[in-house]
């Protein structure tokens, strides 16, 4: 008899195998060509990974969030872009699943995600808001035929051109305040993406995240019932910071593994002699241990608070601070670990054609500070620290 633990472990094992056999061997090319990791995503679809967070009663995998996070970690150890694409997809699916509020349309949509292994992207950032996800400029506009529409200027839409569907934040109506937001799920054929830029970046090149003008026409029932202010605090922000952090942990963990391999090789070349780099690597290990503990602690808090009555704690300022600080700590520590491994190894880590290279790891990890800019988060936290009581 298969237990829930067996089910979760089977999911993690499947993603580890995809990371080792498919994502990893293609990671260099994905990075160099700034192309979508199509082979790995196809394998994830084949494994049913796209519906891991869809409830079992809707045909999904009903995989525990902890296993989903570990799966993102396993992929990111081999290809950060693949891990991030799946993490972002899971953020959208998890958000929808947690806020169905009895919507038959969204229940049917999740059934289609499970049956067709559909890939969802998101458009939450918008030109003119200064990176503030809690405000939208583009409104939902009614048409005479009963349909609704919007046009949004999005500075980035990760893997948007490769996704089947799009979850977008917009103002509820033309006369609504910027903070009165909703989320709209538009399927392929219901939206168009007009490119407004390119994606020739320092790192995370395989996420293919240029800017777009997003235009969509859709039915009223394609608006997620819950207001975005609640969705953002209870699900989208904490899920984003948790799953992103597991991706960054995966990047840092593989960088450390390369440092360890380098030190071991040096020890084998000179048996019985001290290896100076080992002392430095020990310091990196302590940093990685702290990062791992913080990331997993954030996951545990979110799971526990989600099980409380009405998810009350997730709506508090203390919760916002908790998950903002997770993002700040993980994004800064992961890049620091990669940089420190570079110093431990030296020139062999700096060379792109070396088995000890950590150039891609460092470049990918540097993106973490910009995914919801850390300076903006510090500004939010500074204000909350003055008034929050739940610390």
C-alpha positions as CSV (number, residue, x, y, z in Angstrom):
1,X,0.0,0.0,0.0
2,X,1.4,3.4,-1.1
3,X,1.5,6.0,1.7
4,X,1.4,9.8,1.4
5,X,5.1,9.8,2.3
6,X,5.9,7.3,-0.5
7,X,3.9,9.5,-2.9
8,X,5.8,12.6,-2.0
9,X,9.1,10.8,-2.2
10,X,8.3,9.4,-5.6
11,X,7.6,12.9,-6.8
12,X,11.0,14.2,-5.5
13,X,12.8,11.2,-7.0
14,X,11.2,11.8,-10.4
15,X,12.3,15.4,-10.4
16,X,15.8,14.5,-9.2
17,X,16.1,12.1,-12.2
18,X,14.9,14.8,-14.6
19,X,17.4,17.2,-13.2
20,X,20.3,14.7,-13.5
21,X,19.4,13.2,-16.9
22,X,17.8,16.1,-18.8
23,X,17.9,19.5,-17.2
24,X,21.6,19.3,-16.2
25,X,23.0,18.0,-19.5
26,X,21.2,20.9,-21.3
27,X,21.8,23.6,-18.8
28,X,24.9,25.0,-20.4
29,X,23.2,25.4,-23.8
30,X,20.1,26.8,-22.2
31,X,22.2,29.4,-20.5
32,X,24.5,30.2,-23.5
33,X,21.7,30.5,-26.0
34,X,19.2,32.1,-23.5
35,X,16.7,29.6,-24.7
36,X,13.7,28.0,-22.9
37,X,14.6,24.6,-21.3
38,X,12.1,22.8,-23.5
39,X,13.5,19.3,-23.0
40,X,13.2,19.5,-19.3
41,X,9.8,21.0,-19.3
42,X,8.6,18.3,-21.7
43,X,9.9,15.7,-19.3
44,X,8.1,17.5,-16.4
45,X,4.8,17.4,-18.3
46,X,5.3,13.7,-19.0
47,X,5.9,13.1,-15.3
48,X,2.7,14.9,-14.4
49,X,4.6,17.5,-12.4
50,X,2.5,20.5,-13.7
51,X,-0.5,19.3,-11.6
52,X,1.4,18.4,-8.4
53,X,-0.5,21.1,-6.4
54,X,-3.9,20.4,-8.0
55,X,-6.1,18.7,-5.4
56,X,-6.7,15.0,-5.9
57,X,-10.5,15.5,-6.3
58,X,-9.8,17.7,-9.4
59,X,-7.5,15.0,-10.9
60,X,-4.2,16.4,-9.6
61,X,-1.2,15.0,-7.9
62,X,-2.0,16.4,-4.5
63,X,1.7,16.5,-3.7
64,X,2.5,18.1,-0.3
65,X,4.1,21.5,-0.6
66,X,7.2,20.3,1.1
67,X,7.8,17.8,-1.7
68,X,7.0,20.3,-4.4
69,X,9.6,22.7,-2.9
70,X,12.2,19.8,-2.7
71,X,11.5,19.1,-6.3
72,X,12.3,22.7,-7.3
73,X,15.5,22.4,-5.3
74,X,16.5,19.2,-7.1
75,X,16.0,20.8,-10.5
76,X,17.8,24.0,-9.6
77,X,20.9,22.0,-8.6
78,X,21.2,21.1,-12.2
79,X,19.6,24.0,-14.1
80,X,18.4,27.1,-12.3
81,X,16.2,28.1,-15.2
82,X,14.3,24.8,-15.1
83,X,13.8,25.0,-11.4
84,X,12.6,28.6,-11.5
85,X,10.1,27.9,-14.3
86,X,8.5,25.1,-12.4
87,X,8.6,27.1,-9.2
88,X,6.8,30.0,-10.8
89,X,4.2,27.6,-12.4
90,X,3.6,26.0,-9.0
91,X,3.1,29.5,-7.4
92,X,0.2,30.1,-9.9
93,X,-1.4,26.7,-9.5
94,X,-1.0,26.8,-5.7
95,X,-2.6,30.3,-5.5
96,X,-5.6,29.2,-7.6
97,X,-6.1,26.0,-5.6
98,X,-6.0,27.9,-2.3
99,X,-8.6,30.5,-3.4
100,X,-11.2,28.6,-5.5
101,X,-14.0,29.9,-3.2
102,X,-16.5,27.6,-4.9
103,X,-15.8,28.7,-8.5
104,X,-16.9,26.0,-10.9
105,X,-14.9,27.6,-13.7
106,X,-11.6,27.5,-11.8
107,X,-12.3,24.0,-10.6
108,X,-12.7,22.9,-14.2
109,X,-9.6,24.9,-15.2
110,X,-7.5,23.0,-12.6
111,X,-8.9,19.7,-14.1
112,X,-7.6,20.8,-17.4
113,X,-4.2,21.6,-15.9
114,X,-4.1,18.0,-14.6
115,X,-5.4,16.4,-17.8
116,X,-3.3,18.5,-20.2
117,X,-0.3,19.4,-18.0
118,X,-0.8,23.1,-18.9
119,X,2.0,25.5,-18.1
120,X,0.9,28.8,-16.4
121,X,2.9,32.1,-16.3
122,X,2.1,35.2,-14.5
123,X,2.0,39.0,-15.2
124,X,2.0,40.7,-11.8
125,X,4.5,43.5,-12.4
126,X,3.5,46.6,-14.3
127,X,5.2,49.7,-15.8
128,X,4.3,52.7,-13.7
129,X,3.9,51.1,-10.3
130,X,7.5,51.2,-9.3
131,X,7.6,47.4,-8.7
132,X,4.7,47.6,-6.2
133,X,2.7,44.4,-6.8
134,X,-0.1,45.7,-4.6
135,X,-1.1,48.3,-7.2
136,X,-2.3,48.0,-10.8
137,X,-2.9,50.6,-13.5
138,X,-4.5,48.4,-16.2
139,X,-8.3,48.0,-15.5
140,X,-10.8,45.3,-16.4
141,X,-13.0,46.9,-19.1
142,X,-16.5,45.6,-20.0
143,X,-17.6,45.1,-23.6
144,X,-21.0,45.3,-25.1
145,X,-21.0,41.6,-25.8
146,X,-20.6,40.8,-22.1
147,X,-17.0,39.9,-22.3
148,X,-14.2,41.7,-20.4
149,X,-10.8,42.8,-21.5
150,X,-7.6,44.5,-20.3
151,X,-4.3,45.8,-21.8
152,X,-1.3,45.8,-19.4
153,X,2.3,47.0,-19.9
154,X,4.3,44.3,-18.2
155,X,8.1,44.8,-17.8
156,X,8.8,41.1,-17.5
157,X,6.7,38.0,-18.1
158,X,8.8,34.9,-17.3
159,X,8.5,32.2,-20.0
160,X,5.3,34.1,-21.2
161,X,5.7,33.2,-24.8
162,X,6.1,29.5,-23.9
163,X,3.2,29.2,-21.4
164,X,-0.2,27.9,-22.2
165,X,-2.1,30.3,-19.9
166,X,-1.5,33.5,-18.0
167,X,-2.5,34.7,-14.5
168,X,-2.6,38.5,-14.5
169,X,-3.2,41.2,-11.8
170,X,-5.4,44.1,-12.9
171,X,-7.6,46.8,-11.4
172,X,-11.2,45.5,-10.8
173,X,-12.8,48.2,-13.0
174,X,-11.9,51.4,-14.8
175,X,-13.1,53.4,-11.8
176,X,-11.5,51.2,-9.2
177,X,-8.6,52.4,-7.0
178,X,-5.1,51.1,-7.9
179,X,-5.2,48.8,-4.9
180,X,-8.5,47.3,-5.8
181,X,-7.1,44.4,-7.7
182,X,-8.2,41.0,-9.1
183,X,-6.5,38.1,-10.8
184,X,-7.6,37.0,-14.3
185,X,-6.8,33.6,-15.8
186,X,-6.6,33.8,-19.6
187,X,-6.0,30.7,-21.7
188,X,-4.0,30.5,-24.9
189,X,-6.1,32.1,-27.7
190,X,-7.7,34.5,-25.2
191,X,-4.6,36.7,-24.8
192,X,-1.9,38.1,-27.0
193,X,1.7,39.1,-26.0
194,X,3.3,42.0,-27.9
195,X,7.1,41.9,-27.1
196,X,8.5,45.2,-25.9
197,X,12.1,44.1,-25.3
198,X,14.6,41.3,-25.4
199,X,16.1,38.9,-22.8
200,X,19.9,39.0,-23.1
201,X,20.7,39.0,-19.4
202,X,23.5,38.2,-17.0
203,X,21.8,35.2,-15.5
204,X,18.5,33.2,-15.4
205,X,18.7,33.3,-19.2
206,X,16.6,30.3,-19.8
207,X,13.5,31.8,-18.1
208,X,13.0,33.9,-21.2
209,X,11.4,36.9,-19.4
210,X,11.2,40.0,-21.7
211,X,8.6,42.6,-21.4
212,X,5.2,42.4,-23.1
213,X,2.1,44.4,-23.7
214,X,-0.5,41.9,-22.6
215,X,-4.0,42.1,-24.1
216,X,-6.8,39.7,-23.2
217,X,-10.5,39.1,-23.8
218,X,-12.3,36.7,-21.4
219,X,-15.5,35.8,-19.6
220,X,-16.4,37.3,-16.2
221,X,-16.0,33.9,-14.5
222,X,-12.3,33.9,-15.3
223,X,-11.7,36.4,-12.5
224,X,-10.5,34.6,-9.4
225,X,-13.3,35.2,-6.8
226,X,-11.0,36.3,-3.9
227,X,-9.7,39.9,-3.9
228,X,-6.0,40.1,-4.8
229,X,-5.2,41.8,-1.5
230,X,-6.1,38.6,0.3
231,X,-4.6,36.3,-2.3
232,X,-1.3,38.2,-2.2
233,X,-0.9,37.9,1.6
234,X,-2.2,34.4,2.1
235,X,-0.7,32.7,-0.9
236,X,1.1,34.5,-3.8
237,X,3.8,36.3,-1.8
238,X,4.7,33.6,0.7
239,X,4.6,30.9,-2.0
240,X,6.8,32.9,-4.2
241,X,9.4,33.6,-1.5
242,X,9.4,30.0,-0.4
243,X,9.7,28.3,-3.7
244,X,12.1,30.9,-5.1
245,X,14.3,30.3,-2.0
246,X,14.4,26.6,-2.6
247,X,15.6,27.3,-6.1
248,X,18.3,29.6,-4.8
249,X,19.2,27.0,-2.2
250,X,19.6,24.5,-5.1
251,X,22.0,26.8,-6.9
252,X,24.1,27.4,-3.8
253,X,24.1,23.7,-2.9
254,X,25.5,22.7,-6.3
255,X,28.1,25.5,-6.1
256,X,29.2,24.2,-2.7
257,X,29.3,20.6,-4.1
258,X,31.7,21.8,-6.8
259,X,33.9,23.4,-4.2
260,X,33.9,20.2,-2.2
261,X,34.9,18.1,-5.2
262,X,37.7,20.5,-5.9
263,X,39.1,20.3,-2.3
264,X,38.8,16.5,-2.3
265,X,40.7,16.3,-5.6
266,X,43.4,18.5,-4.2
267,X,43.7,16.2,-1.1
268,X,44.0,13.2,-3.3
269,X,46.9,14.8,-5.2
270,X,48.8,15.4,-2.0
271,X,48.0,12.7,0.5
272,X,48.7,13.6,4.1
273,X,49.3,17.3,3.4
274,X,47.1,20.1,4.5
275,X,44.7,21.6,1.9
276,X,44.3,25.3,2.6
277,X,41.1,25.6,0.6
278,X,39.4,23.1,3.0
279,X,39.5,25.6,5.8
280,X,37.8,28.2,3.6
281,X,35.2,25.7,2.4
282,X,34.3,24.9,6.0
283,X,33.2,28.5,6.4
284,X,31.1,28.2,3.3
285,X,29.5,25.1,4.7
286,X,28.3,27.0,7.7
287,X,26.7,29.6,5.5
288,X,25.0,26.9,3.4
289,X,23.7,25.3,6.6
290,X,22.2,28.5,7.8
291,X,20.6,29.1,4.4
292,X,19.1,25.6,4.4
293,X,17.7,26.1,7.9
294,X,16.1,29.4,7.1
295,X,14.5,28.2,3.9
296,X,13.0,25.1,5.5
297,X,11.9,27.0,8.5
298,X,10.0,29.4,6.2
299,X,8.3,26.5,4.6
300,X,7.3,24.9,7.9
301,X,5.8,28.2,9.2
302,X,3.8,28.7,6.0
303,X,2.4,25.1,6.2
304,X,1.5,25.5,9.9
305,X,-0.1,28.9,9.5
306,X,-2.1,27.7,6.4
307,X,-3.7,25.1,8.6
308,X,-4.9,27.6,11.2
309,X,-8.5,28.8,11.3
310,X,-9.2,31.1,8.3
311,X,-5.4,31.4,7.8
312,X,-5.6,34.4,10.1
313,X,-1.9,34.7,10.8
314,X,-1.1,34.9,7.1
315,X,-3.0,38.1,6.9
316,X,-1.0,39.8,9.6
317,X,1.9,42.3,9.3
318,X,4.0,39.8,11.2
319,X,3.5,37.3,8.4
320,X,4.5,39.8,5.8
321,X,7.7,40.5,7.6
322,X,8.4,36.8,8.1
323,X,8.3,35.9,4.4
324,X,9.8,39.2,3.3
325,X,12.8,38.4,5.5
326,X,13.0,34.9,4.1
327,X,13.3,36.4,0.7
328,X,15.9,38.9,1.7
329,X,18.0,36.4,3.6
330,X,17.9,33.7,0.9
331,X,18.5,36.0,-2.0
332,X,21.5,37.6,-0.4
333,X,23.0,34.4,1.1
334,X,22.8,32.3,-2.0
335,X,24.8,34.7,-4.1
336,X,27.3,35.1,-1.3
337,X,27.8,31.4,-1.1
338,X,28.5,31.1,-4.8
339,X,30.9,34.0,-4.6
340,X,32.7,32.4,-1.7
341,X,33.0,29.1,-3.5
342,X,34.6,31.0,-6.4
343,X,37.3,32.2,-4.0
344,X,37.8,28.8,-2.6
345,X,38.4,27.2,-5.9
346,X,40.0,30.1,-7.7
347,X,40.7,30.2,-11.4
348,X,39.1,26.7,-12.1
349,X,35.8,28.1,-10.9
350,X,36.2,31.2,-13.0
351,X,36.7,29.3,-16.2
352,X,33.5,28.3,-18.0
353,X,34.9,25.1,-19.4
354,X,36.0,23.8,-16.1
355,X,34.2,21.0,-14.2
356,X,34.5,23.3,-11.1
357,X,33.0,26.3,-12.9
358,X,30.5,28.3,-10.8
359,X,30.1,31.2,-13.2
360,X,26.6,30.2,-14.2
361,X,25.7,29.6,-10.5
362,X,26.8,33.1,-9.5
363,X,25.1,34.8,-12.4
364,X,21.9,33.0,-11.7
365,X,22.0,33.7,-8.0
366,X,22.5,37.4,-8.6
367,X,19.0,37.6,-10.1
368,X,17.5,36.8,-6.7
369,X,18.0,40.3,-5.4
370,X,16.0,41.7,-8.3
371,X,13.0,39.4,-8.2
372,X,10.9,41.9,-6.3
373,X,13.9,44.2,-5.6
374,X,15.4,43.8,-2.1
375,X,15.5,47.6,-1.6
376,X,11.7,47.8,-2.2
377,X,11.2,45.0,0.4
378,X,13.4,46.8,2.9
379,X,11.3,49.9,2.4
380,X,8.1,47.9,3.1
381,X,9.7,46.2,6.1
382,X,10.9,49.5,7.6
383,X,7.4,50.8,7.6
384,X,5.9,47.7,9.1
385,X,8.5,47.4,11.9
386,X,7.1,50.7,13.3
387,X,3.6,49.4,13.7
388,X,3.5,45.6,13.6
389,X,2.6,44.0,16.9
390,X,3.0,40.3,15.9
391,X,6.8,40.0,16.1
